[in-house]
């Protein structure tokens, strides 16, 4: 059964918009309805009268300020769960991510084929529908800063994942791991009563649970010196997130870590 998706397409070039709309409406895995918004008034009428699952904006659109509009849409109950994609040139590919309130799902860089365009969108749709984290994946979050814990919890909820617990000390984390299995460990480097390495070693050395022993550690830190990164690599810790970070970085890092683990088991 095909998934149904409605797309608002806001491009600067009408011919490009026409070609992309044609590609989207012929996808095999999705039944796509495209609303081609050629003017600001058409766009306003579209969001006022239609249900939209996915927005595709030309980042350099000359019809209106797409970032300002996207931020407002993301903050509404009606469109907060929609996917937001931006089309731009290679030299501007990072710019949409500089607007954390938008929570950009994907950026598609020109030149691209229609296949590349549709695959990028479908990947974003799949994540939105299925989530990047399996429902049974258990996550331990450890940070001694309550504000960071709150942000990490919010990001987990943005990933539509509820199966996580938080703590603020090494002692609390060890106590949790004595009685519970975890698949993913999100760990601050420096804690009041130790470091993340104590938790990682505890998990790797456990004889209680193979699942905990094989858990994936991701270190969250403000340290970015080469020496610090080398320390992580020497301890066979392949994933880290540098503070400050936004939701897109958080999502990408977790998705990458899980995909690498999955590929290693094939």
Secondary structure, DSSP 8 states (H G I E B T S, - for coil): --EEEEEEEE-S-HHHHHHHHHHHTT-SSEEEEEEE--SHHHHHHHHHHS--SEEEEETT-SSS-HHHHHHHHHTSTTTTTSEEEEEEEGGGTTGGGG-TTT---EEEEES--HHHHHHHHHHHHHHHHH-SS-TT--EEEE-S-HHHHHHHHHHHHHTT---EEEESSHHHHHHHHHH---SEEEEESEETTEEHHHHHHHHHH-SS-HHHHT-EEEEEES--SHHHHHHHHHTT--EEEESS--HHHHHHHHHHHHHHHHHHH-
